[in-house]
């Protein structure tokens, strides 16, 4: 439009029409310059391609690399342009300052106002740039090879090198919640010593190779004090709310919420703090199975000590047998009447009797072997302090699978022991031990070397914690037990299992819910068992009417001789009705006899 009106005005004035010619010359010049630039770029590209072809294959630049180089060059050019623009803005601001300083009072301020705005904007940009540079320098440090500048702190705020530890990385909310829940069930109580906390690391096994009562009183194998999870700790960690149970006199200003009970080991470590509370809304007629009852636990402990753990008829008479004024009878009467003063008085009288008996016998413990009732009592105490407070974590797994199938109860475990003849010289292995109750009961009741392996994380950690608590409690009660080993892993692939199988005397496999593939893998493992090893299972690995023939003579089932036995109610956790279990004995003599008869026939 401007060209048209310019030509019209020139024609009206009679001037020569030179505007369009100049425009055409400019357009043609631009076309020539564009063509020249394009030809130069094409020649440059051809030269680069020729040079690229002349280079070895290992030194050629790929198209993707050339594209990235162009992107970086474009980004560098943009940064260079912005830097030059900032420098020009600073120069204009300096010129504006000079003009502002030389302006007279009467001069028009149309020039001063834009200069002042540019000056303020430049100052803000400079401050922002300086802040960005300083923050980046503090975050990533200075140039490579130069030490990072260190801020000077007051002497009072400086920490020692030991205290300067790196912060832990934050996990996702779901993972963090799972870690907190697992940490709750596996946490070490605050009263426990540092030695006990150090022993509670994330190890895959817990091993006790020399556990007996001949060591120092109340100490573990390393010579440190044995710390137990007390009744008070179990109540504090429990998910169930607890409340005061006993009634007290009106003049009792501060009724006690816990009491200390002396144990046969003696000393300060041979004591346990028991809570005097019960679950909220407790009713003896409708109590829940998984609730921990501290008062009943204290009464059971006093009864077990009086009957089994102190070898004195006089002490037993004063504690258990006297049905009128005995300690156990007084505790039961105070519990039923909810009389707190009488209950506390009976506990204190028991402590005095036990201390006096210990002084008379020099702390000697009861004779071996450990009765089944005592072994079950200790295992139940361990369970109530380690597993029961957070038993809900065990309900997160799918039941009746290869990994989760329930627990065998103490009554059936005692029958396994008597049926297979486990003794102190035996080696017992539980494949899929769960939380480890069977392993602990066998080690306590027979004194044999007991091992177990579990693949699931939470049950395996519970089993390891129970093994530690079991060791400490057996020492404080003055009882002997066999060596205990708990591993976490797959028993089909574990090196620990492969090492212990050739020496095992009794093997327990709760294969009630195993699939056929897993049972076949176990049969292949049984080939490593020694002659006479007994395999206890809830499902048979070989039918009772199995006969050796030419087709199955080399099968793993042919080395097993099976027998069927019944069990009744209250023997397993997954049903109240009875069932049957099987004992397979490794007997290779039948295979040898069959092969000898076949060779003689041939």
C-alpha positions in Angstrom: 0.0 0.0 0.0 2.8 2.4 0.8 4.5 1.7 -2.5 1.3 2.3 -4.4 0.5 5.6 -2.7 4.2 6.7 -3.1 4.1 6.0 -6.9 0.7 7.8 -7.2 2.1 10.9 -5.4 5.2 10.9 -7.6 3.1 10.6 -10.8 0.9 13.5 -9.6 3.9 15.7 -9.0 5.4 14.8 -12.4 8.5 13.1 -10.8 10.1 10.0 -12.3 8.8 6.7 -10.9 11.9 5.3 -9.2 10.2 3.8 -6.1 9.1 0.6 -7.8 12.5 0.1 -9.5 14.2 0.5 -6.1 11.8 -2.0 -4.6 12.4 -4.5 -7.4 16.1 -4.1 -7.0 15.8 -4.8 -3.3 13.7 -7.9 -3.9 16.1 -9.2 -6.5 19.0 -8.5 -4.2 17.3 -10.5 -1.4 16.6 -13.4 -3.8 20.2 -13.4 -4.9 21.4 -13.3 -1.3 19.0 -16.1 -0.3 20.2 -18.2 -3.2 23.8 -17.5 -2.4 23.1 -18.5 1.3 21.3 -21.7 0.2 24.1 -22.6 -2.2 26.7 -22.0 0.5 24.8 -24.1 2.9 24.5 -26.9 0.3 28.2 -26.8 -0.5 29.0 -26.9 3.2 26.7 -29.8 3.7 28.2 -31.6 0.7 31.7 -30.9 2.0 30.7 -32.3 5.4 29.2 -35.4 3.8 32.3 -36.0 1.8 34.5 -35.5 4.8 32.2 -37.8 6.8 32.5 -40.5 4.1 36.3 -40.2 4.1 36.4 -40.8 7.9 36.6 -44.3 9.3 33.3 -45.9 10.3 34.1 -45.6 14.0 34.7 -41.9 13.7 31.6 -40.9 11.7 28.9 -38.8 13.3 25.5 -40.3 13.2 22.4 -38.2 12.0 21.1 -38.3 15.6 24.4 -36.8 16.9 24.4 -34.1 14.2 20.8 -33.2 15.2 21.7 -32.9 18.8 24.7 -30.8 18.0 22.5 -28.4 16.0 20.1 -28.2 18.9 22.9 -27.4 21.3 24.3 -24.8 18.9 20.8 -23.2 18.6 20.4 -23.2 22.4 23.9 -21.6 22.7 23.0 -19.0 20.2 19.8 -18.1 22.1 21.8 -17.8 25.4 24.3 -15.6 23.6 21.5 -13.3 22.3 20.0 -13.0 25.7 23.4 -12.1 27.2 24.0 -9.4 24.6 20.5 -8.0 25.2 21.2 -7.8 28.9 24.5 -6.0 28.2 22.8 -3.4 25.9 20.1 -2.8 28.6 22.8 -2.2 31.2 24.5 0.3 28.8 21.2 2.1 28.2 20.6 2.3 32.0 24.1 3.8 32.6 23.4 6.4 29.8 20.0 7.1 31.4 21.7 7.7 34.8 24.0 10.3 33.2 21.1 12.1 31.5 19.2 12.1 34.7 22.1 13.5 36.6 22.6 16.4 34.1 19.0 17.3 33.7 17.9 20.6 35.1 15.0 21.1 37.4 12.9 22.8 34.7 13.5 20.3 32.0 10.8 18.0 30.9 10.9 14.6 32.7 9.7 12.6 29.7 13.2 11.2 29.4 13.8 10.8 33.1 10.8 8.5 33.8 11.6 5.7 31.3 15.2 5.8 32.4 14.2 5.4 36.0 11.9 2.5 35.2 14.7 0.8 33.2 17.1 1.4 36.1 14.8 -0.2 38.6 14.1 -3.2 36.3 17.8 -3.7 35.7 18.5 -3.6 39.4 15.9 -6.2 40.0 17.2 -8.4 37.2 20.8 -8.1 38.5 19.7 -9.1 42.0 17.7 -12.1 40.6 20.7 -13.2 38.4 23.1 -12.9 41.3 20.7 -15.0 43.6 20.4 -17.7 40.9 24.2 -17.8 40.4 24.8 -18.0 44.1 22.2 -20.7 44.7 23.5 -22.8 41.9 27.0 -22.5 43.1 26.0 -23.6 46.6 24.0 -26.6 45.2 26.4 -28.0 42.7 29.7 -26.6 43.9 32.3 -24.7 41.9 34.3 -25.8 38.9 35.5 -29.5 38.7 38.7 -29.9 40.6 38.1 -27.0 43.0 36.9 -27.5 46.6 33.3 -26.6 47.4 33.1 -23.4 49.5 32.2 -24.1 53.1 30.0 -21.9 55.2 31.4 -20.8 58.4 29.1 -21.8 61.3 29.3 -20.8 64.9 31.2 -23.3 67.1 28.0 -24.1 69.1 26.2 -25.3 65.9 29.0 -27.3 64.4 28.6 -31.1 64.6 31.3 -33.7 65.0 32.2 -35.9 62.0 30.4 -38.8 63.7 27.2 -36.8 63.9 27.3 -35.8 60.3 25.5 -38.7 58.7 23.7 -38.7 55.4 20.0 -38.4 55.3 17.9 -41.4 54.3 16.1 -41.3 51.0 12.4 -40.9 51.1 10.4 -43.9 50.0 7.0 -43.9 48.3 4.0 -43.6 50.7 2.9 -47.3 50.2 6.4 -48.7 50.7 7.0 -46.4 53.7 3.8 -47.5 55.3 4.7 -51.2 54.8 8.1 -50.6 56.3 6.6 -48.8 59.3 4.2 -51.7 59.9 6.9 -54.3 59.6 9.2 -52.2 61.8 6.5 -52.1 64.5 6.3 -55.8 64.7 10.0 -56.2 64.6 11.1 -53.2 66.7 13.3 -53.6 69.7 11.7 -52.3 73.0 13.3 -49.2 74.4 14.5 -50.9 77.6 16.5 -53.5 75.7 20.3 -53.1 75.7 22.3 -52.0 72.8 23.6 -55.6 72.4 20.1 -56.8 71.8 19.5 -54.1 69.3 22.7 -54.9 67.4 21.6 -58.6 67.3 18.3 -57.6 65.6 19.8 -56.6 62.2 18.4 -57.7 58.9 20.2 -61.1 58.9 18.9 -64.0 57.0 19.5 -66.5 59.8 19.6 -66.7 63.6 21.9 -69.4 64.9 22.7 -70.5 68.5 25.3 -73.2 68.4 26.0 -73.6 72.2 22.9 -72.8 74.2 22.9 -74.2 77.8 22.5 -73.0 81.3 26.2 -73.5 82.3 27.2 -70.0 81.2 27.1 -66.9 83.4 23.8 -66.2 85.0 21.4 -64.2 82.9 23.9 -63.6 80.0 24.0 -64.8 76.4 26.8 -66.4 74.5 28.7 -63.1 74.0 28.7 -62.5 77.8 26.2 -59.6 77.6 23.0 -59.3 79.6 20.1 -61.2 78.2 17.2 -58.8 77.6 13.6 -60.0 77.2 10.4 -58.3 75.9 8.5 -57.8 79.1 4.8 -58.0 79.7 4.7 -54.2 79.9 6.4 -53.9 76.5 3.9 -56.4 75.0 0.9 -54.3 76.2 2.5 -51.1 74.9 3.1 -52.6 71.4 -0.3 -54.2 71.2 -3.0 -53.0 68.8 -5.6 -53.8 71.4 -6.5 -51.0 73.9 -5.9 -51.8 77.6 -7.3 -50.4 80.8 -6.9 -50.8 84.5 -8.4 -54.0 85.9 -8.0 -54.0 89.7 -10.0 -52.0 92.2 -8.1 -50.1 94.9 -8.9 -48.6 98.2 -10.0 -45.0 98.3 -6.8 -43.9 100.2 -4.6 -45.4 97.5 -3.4 -42.2 95.7 -1.3 -43.7 92.9 -2.4 -47.3 92.2 0.5 -49.2 90.5 0.0 -50.1 86.8 2.8 -52.8 86.8 4.7 -55.1 89.2 8.0 -56.8 89.1 8.2 -60.6 89.2 11.4 -62.5 90.1 12.6 -65.3 87.9 14.8 -68.4 88.7 17.9 -66.8 87.1 18.2 -64.2 89.9 19.9 -60.9 89.9 18.6 -57.7 88.3 18.4 -59.3 84.9 16.3 -62.2 86.3 13.2 -60.1 86.7 10.3 -59.2 84.5 7.8 -56.3 84.7 4.2 -57.4 84.4 1.4 -55.1 83.5 -1.6 -55.0 85.8 -4.1 -54.1 83.0 -6.4 -56.1 80.9 -8.0 -55.6 77.4 -10.7 -53.0 77.4 -14.1 -54.6 78.1 -12.4 -57.8 79.3 -14.8 -60.6 80.1 -13.5 -64.0 81.2 -16.5 -65.8 79.7 -16.0 -64.3 76.2 -12.3 -63.6 75.9 -10.8 -63.4 72.4 -8.1 -65.9 71.5 -5.4 -63.5 70.3 -5.7 -61.0 73.2 -2.7 -61.0 75.5 -3.8 -61.2 79.2 -1.0 -60.0 81.4 -2.5 -61.0 84.8 -3.3 -64.5 83.6 0.3 -64.7 82.2 1.8 -63.7 85.5 -0.3 -66.4 87.3 0.8 -69.1 84.8 4.4 -68.1 85.3 4.2 -68.4 89.1 2.5 -71.8 88.7 5.2 -73.1 86.2 8.0 -71.9 88.4 6.5 -73.6 91.5 5.7 -76.9 89.8 8.7 -77.5 87.4 11.5 -74.9 87.7 12.5 -75.1 91.3 13.4 -78.6 92.6 12.0 -78.3 96.1 8.9 -80.0 97.5 8.6 -77.4 100.2 8.7 -74.6 97.7 6.1 -76.3 95.6 3.8 -76.9 98.6 4.0 -73.2 99.5 3.3 -72.0 96.0 1.1 -74.5 94.2 -0.1 -77.4 96.3 -1.6 -75.4 99.2 -5.2 -74.8 98.1 -6.0 -72.5 101.0 -3.1 -70.1 101.5 -0.7 -71.0 98.6 0.6 -68.2 96.4 -1.3 -69.5 93.3 -4.6 -69.7 95.2 -4.2 -66.2 96.6 -3.4 -64.8 93.2 -6.5 -66.5 91.7 -8.7 -65.2 94.5 -7.5 -61.6 94.1 -7.9 -61.8 90.3 -11.5 -63.0 90.6 -12.3 -60.3 93.1 -10.3 -57.7 91.3 -8.6 -56.9 94.6 -5.4 -55.1 93.6 -3.9 -54.9 97.1 -4.1 -58.6 97.7 -2.7 -59.4 94.3 0.3 -57.2 94.8 0.9 -58.7 98.3 0.8 -62.3 96.9 3.4 -61.4 94.2 5.7 -59.8 96.8 5.5 -62.9 99.0 6.3 -65.1 96.0 9.4 -63.0 95.2 10.6 -63.4 98.8 10.1 -67.2 98.8 12.0 -67.5 95.5 14.9 -65.4 96.6 15.2 -67.4 99.8 15.1 -70.7 97.9 17.7 -69.5 95.5 20.1 -68.7 98.4 19.6 -72.1 99.9 20.3 -74.0 96.6 22.9 -71.7 95.1 20.7 -71.1 92.1 20.6 -74.7 90.8 17.9 -75.3 88.3 15.5 -78.2 87.8 16.7 -81.5 86.3 16.4 -82.4 82.6 14.6 -83.1 80.4 12.3 -80.1 80.0 8.6 -81.2 80.4 6.4 -80.7 77.5 4.2 -78.4 79.6 7.1 -76.1 80.3 8.3 -76.1 76.7 4.8 -75.2 75.5 4.5 -72.5 78.2 7.8 -70.8 77.1 6.8 -70.9 73.4 3.4 -69.4 74.2 5.1 -66.6 76.2 7.4 -65.9 73.4 4.5 -65.8 70.9 2.5 -63.4 73.1 5.4 -60.9 73.2 6.7 -61.1 69.7 3.8 -62.0 67.4 0.5 -61.4 69.2 0.9 -57.5 69.5 0.9 -57.2 65.6 -0.6 -60.5 64.6 -2.7 -58.7 61.9 0.4 -58.6 59.7 0.1 -62.3 59.2 -3.4 -62.0 57.8 -2.2 -60.1 54.7 -1.2 -63.3 52.9 -3.4 -65.6 50.9 -4.2 -68.7 52.8 -3.9 -72.3 51.5 -1.2 -71.7 49.0 2.4 -73.0 48.6 3.5 -70.3 51.0 0.7 -70.0 53.6 -1.2 -73.0 55.0 -1.5 -72.6 58.8 0.3 -73.7 61.9 0.7 -77.1 63.7 -0.4 -76.8 67.3 1.7 -78.0 70.3 -0.4 -81.1 71.0 0.4 -82.5 67.6 4.1 -81.4 67.8 4.4 -83.4 71.0 3.0 -86.5 69.2 5.5 -86.0 66.4 8.3 -86.0 68.9 7.2 -89.2 70.6 6.3 -90.9 67.3 9.6 -90.3 65.6 11.8 -90.7 68.8 13.5 -87.3 68.6 16.3 -87.0 71.3 19.0 -84.6 72.2 21.4 -86.3 69.7 18.9 -85.8 66.8 18.8 -83.2 64.0 15.4 -81.7 63.2 14.5 -79.7 60.1 11.2 -77.8 59.4 10.8 -77.0 55.7 8.4 -74.0 55.8 8.6 -73.2 59.5 6.3 -70.1 59.4 6.8 -68.1 62.6 9.0 -70.9 64.1 6.8 -72.3 66.9 7.5 -75.9 66.0 11.2 -75.4 65.8 11.3 -73.7 69.2 9.1 -76.4 70.9 11.2 -79.3 69.5 14.5 -77.6 70.7 13.1 -76.9 74.1 11.3 -80.3 74.7 14.1 -82.6 73.3 17.3 -80.5 73.4 18.1 -81.5 69.8 19.5 -79.3 67.1 16.5 -77.7 65.4 16.5 -75.7 62.1 13.8 -74.1 60.1 13.4 -72.1 56.9 10.6 -69.8 55.7 10.2 -68.0 52.4 7.7 -65.3 53.4 9.3 -62.1 54.7 7.1 -61.2 57.7 6.7 -64.8 59.1 10.5 -65.3 58.7 11.3 -62.1 60.6 8.8 -63.1 63.3 10.6 -66.5 63.6 14.0 -64.9 63.9 12.7 -62.5 66.6 11.0 -65.4 68.4 14.3 -67.4 68.4 16.1 -64.6 70.1 13.4 -64.1 72.7 13.2 -67.9 73.2 17.0 -68.0 74.0 16.8 -65.2 76.5 13.7 -66.6 78.3 15.2 -70.1 78.6 18.3 -68.7 80.2 16.3 -66.7 82.7 14.2 -69.7 83.6 17.4 -71.8 84.0 16.4 -74.3 81.3 18.5 -76.1 78.7 17.6 -76.2 75.0 19.0 -77.3 71.7 20.7 -75.2 69.1 18.3 -73.2 67.0 18.8 -72.0 63.4 16.2 -70.0 61.5 16.8 -69.1 57.8 14.8 -67.1 55.3 14.6 -68.4 51.7 13.3 -71.0 49.4 14.0 -74.5 50.8 14.3 -75.8 47.2 17.2 -73.5 46.5 18.8 -72.8 49.9 22.4 -73.7 50.5 21.8 -74.1 54.2 19.1 -76.7 53.6 21.3 -78.6 51.2 24.0 -78.7 53.8 21.8 -79.9 56.7 19.6 -82.5 54.8 22.3 -85.3 54.6 22.6 -85.2 58.5 18.8 -84.7 59.3 17.1 -87.4 61.4 13.6 -86.0 61.3 12.1 -83.8 58.5 8.8 -81.9 58.9 7.0 -80.8 55.7 3.6 -79.2 56.2 2.5 -79.9 52.6 -1.2 -79.7 53.3 -1.7 -77.1 50.5 1.4 -77.8 48.3 0.8 -78.4 44.6 2.1 -81.4 42.7 5.1 -79.6 41.2 6.4 -78.6 44.7 5.9 -82.1 46.0 7.9 -83.5 43.1 10.7 -81.1 43.9 10.7 -82.3 47.5 10.9 -85.9 46.4 14.0 -85.1 44.4 15.5 -83.5 47.5 14.7 -86.6 49.6 17.3 -88.5 47.6 20.0 -86.8 49.7 18.6 -88.0 53.0 20.4 -90.7 54.9 19.1 -94.1 55.6 16.4 -94.1 58.4 15.5 -90.5 58.1 11.8 -89.9 58.9 9.7 -87.4 56.9 6.6 -86.1 58.6 3.9 -84.7 56.3 0.2 -83.8 56.2 -0.1 -85.3 52.7 1.6 -88.5 51.6 4.5 -88.4 49.2 3.9 -92.0 48.4 0.7 -94.1 48.7 0.6 -96.7 51.5 0.0 -99.4 49.0 3.0 -98.4 46.8 4.8 -101.4 45.2 8.2 -101.4 43.6 8.2 -102.5 40.0 10.5 -102.4 37.0 8.9 -99.1 35.9 9.3 -97.2 39.2 12.3 -98.9 40.8 14.5 -95.8 40.3 11.8 -93.3 41.3 12.3 -91.3 44.5 9.0 -92.7 45.9 10.5 -96.2 46.0 12.9 -95.4 48.8 10.1 -94.3 51.1 8.1 -96.6 53.4 5.0 -94.8 54.6 2.7 -95.2 57.6 -0.6 -93.4 58.3 -1.6 -92.0 61.8 -4.7 -90.0 62.9 -4.9 -86.8 64.8 -7.8 -85.3 66.7 -9.2 -81.8 67.3 -7.1 -78.8 68.4 -4.1 -80.1 66.6 -3.9 -77.7 63.6 -4.9 -74.1 63.2 -6.9 -74.4 60.0 -9.6 -76.8 61.3 -11.2 -77.9 64.6 -11.9 -81.4 63.3 -9.4 -84.3 63.1 -7.3 -85.6 60.3 -4.3 -87.7 59.5 -0.6 -87.3 59.0 2.0 -89.6 57.4 5.5 -90.7 58.5 7.8 -91.7 55.5 11.0 -93.5 56.4 13.9 -93.6 54.0 14.5 -97.3 53.4 16.6 -98.3 50.4 16.8 -101.9 51.3 13.6 -102.7 49.4 15.1 -101.3 46.2 18.3 -103.3 46.7 16.3 -106.5 47.3 14.2 -105.9 44.1 17.3 -105.3 42.0 19.0 -108.4 43.5 16.0 -110.6 42.7 15.9 -109.3 39.1 19.5 -110.0 38.5 19.2 -113.5 39.9 16.2 -114.1 37.6 18.1 -112.9 34.6 
